[in-house]
Amino acid sequence: MPTLTDHGGTPPTEEASPRSLDDLNGLLAATTLLQSPRLAREYVYLCYYGPTTIQELIDELDVARATAYDDVEQLERLGVVDRDESTRPHRLTATPFAFVDGRDVAITPTLIHAVALTEFDDDAAYFHDRHGLGALTTAVQAAAKYYTGELTQRMAATEMGVQPVEGIAIIYALRPVLEAGREHDPYFEQLISCDPGELDFDGE
């Protein structure tokens, strides 16, 4: 199942260092990304697979050129994307950040990736539209517990507060989000309450 791109993306390069945002900037960045699946997808792609160019972003994510330029400028204004103007073409880098919201939930690239998934995955889009962001956050955490063996599928669905068929569907939809997060999100453990080393995707 695709995550950031239907083409599978390019191999990730060296990881960027985590970014520290103050409370106001962190809140603005987190809120904006969580409310816009397209921006979330672009941010996470740059975060996981950058540095890259705007043209590569356009090609990999199939974004209209004008939209991509506008979105990159917005991400720069939010302080989550940097542009290296010493290169031609310019190269973009998105550095990971974490912001803890009022419910003490860590908003990290993994959660932003789950929102990005709703742009092109039918199961994720349905779940998000029907149950909202709070339930999607819980689903990410419950899915992680399923892949560590801590919960069964039905138990995970109960923890999400949804019907078993919906819970099972979102568990499988979120698998690539968890796989990518474990590899690339330096704040993964702040969102996921289980040991990342215990996540087992091989049995699925």
N, C-alpha and C positions, 0 to 999 in steps of 0.2 A: 504494500500500500504506500502511495507517495506521501511524503511529508511536506517539504518546502517547495518541491517542484515535481511535476509529473515525469521529468527526465532523470530524476535521481540526484541532480546537482553535481558539482565538481568536488573532488576530494578536499576536505578541510585543510587549511594551512595552519601555521602556528597559531596557538590560541592567544587572543588579546588579553591584556590584564584587566581584572575587574575594575569597574568605575564606581567612584563614590559620588553620589548626588545628595545635595542637601534636601531637607524634608519637602520644601516647596517644589523644587525642580523634580524630585523623585515622584511626588504625587501627580504632577502634571504629566510627566512622561508615562508613568504607569497607567493613569486614567485614559490618556489618549490612545495608547497602544491597545488597551483592553477593549476599547470601544470601536476600534477599526481593524477588522481582520486583515484587510489589505496592507495597511501600515505594519501590523504585527508580523505578517508574513515576510515583508521586505526587511524589517529590522532583524528578525531571527535568521533569515538567510545571510545577511551581511555579518551578523554576529557569529554564526557557525561556519560560514564558508568564505568570509572575506580574508584579506582585502580583495576587492574586486572593483570593476568599473560599472558605471551606470549602464553601459551597453550590455554587459554581461548580465546585469540584473534584469534588464528588459528581455533579453533572450531566454534566460532560464525560467523566469516567472511569468513570461508572456504578458507583460504590462505595457500599456500604450506609452510611447515615448514621452509625451507631454505630462502624463500622469506620473511617470517615474521621476521626472525632474522635479515636479511639484512636491512629490512625496519625500524625496531625498532632502530637499530644502526644509521641509517641515521636521524631518527627523534630526537635521542639523540644529534647527532652532530649539528642539527639545533637549539637545545636548547629549544624544545617544549615538550619533553618527559623526565621524570625523572625515574630512576630505583632505587627502594629500595632494596639494597643488604643485608639488615639486615634480610630479610625474605627468606624462602625456600619453594616454588620457589620464585624468585624475583618478586616483584609486580611493575607494571608500572602505572604511572600517567601522563596525559597530561594536562597542565594548559592552560586555555584560554588566548588568546592575541588578540590585535587589532592593525592593522597597517594601517595608512591612506596613500593611494597612491597619485600619482601626480595629479589625477583627484579629489582629496578630497573624494574618496570613502573609507569607513572604511571596511577593510578586516577583518572579524570576523569569529568565528566558524560557524555562520549561512551561510555565503557565501562559506566557505570551504566545508560545508555540501552539498550545492547545486552542487558543483563540484563533490563531492563524489557520488552523486546521478547518475551522468552520467555513472558510471561504470556498473550499473545494471538496470536502468530505461530507457526503449526505448525512451519515449517521451523527457526526459531530455537529453539523448545522442544525439538524432536527433537535438534538438534545439541548443545545444552547438556546434555540428559539423557544422550546417548550418549557425549559426549567430555569434558564438564566445562568449568569456568570457564577453565582455562588455555588450552584449545583455542579457546574463544570469544574470548578476548583475542587470540590469534594470528590468528584469523579476521578480527577487526576490522582488524588491521594489514595482513594480506595482502589483504583486500578493498580497502583504500585504495590499495595498490600496483597492484591490478588497474585501479582507476578512474583512476590516473595513467598507465597504459600500461606500467608497469614489469614487470608479470607478466601472463601469459596466465591464463585460467581454470584450466587444468590445472596450471600452475606454482604458482598460488596454492593450489590444493588440496594439492599436494605439500608446500608450505611449512606448511600446516595439519596435515599428516599424516593426511589423510582421503581417501576415494575421490572421484574427480572429480565424480560426481553430487551428493555431499554438499557438496563445495566450491562448486560452481556455485550450488546452492540457497541456501547461507548468504551468498554474495556478493550475490545479489539481495535477500535478506532484509535485509541490513545497509545497503543503499543509503540508505534514509531516515535511518538513524542517523548515517551519515557526512555527509549533507546538513545535517541539523540541527546536528551537532557543529561543522561548519565555520562555520556562521553564529552559533552561540550559546555554544560552549564556549571560554572564554578560554585553556584549557590544552590545546586540541586538538593542537597540535604536539608536546606532550610525550608523547602516546600514539602519534601517527601519525608515522612516521619519514620521510614524504615532504612535499613542498611542498603545502600545502592549495590553493594557487592552481592547481595542475596537475590537481586532481581534475576529471574530465570525466564528467558524468552525462548529457549531452545525447545521446550516441551510443547509449544503451541503450533 
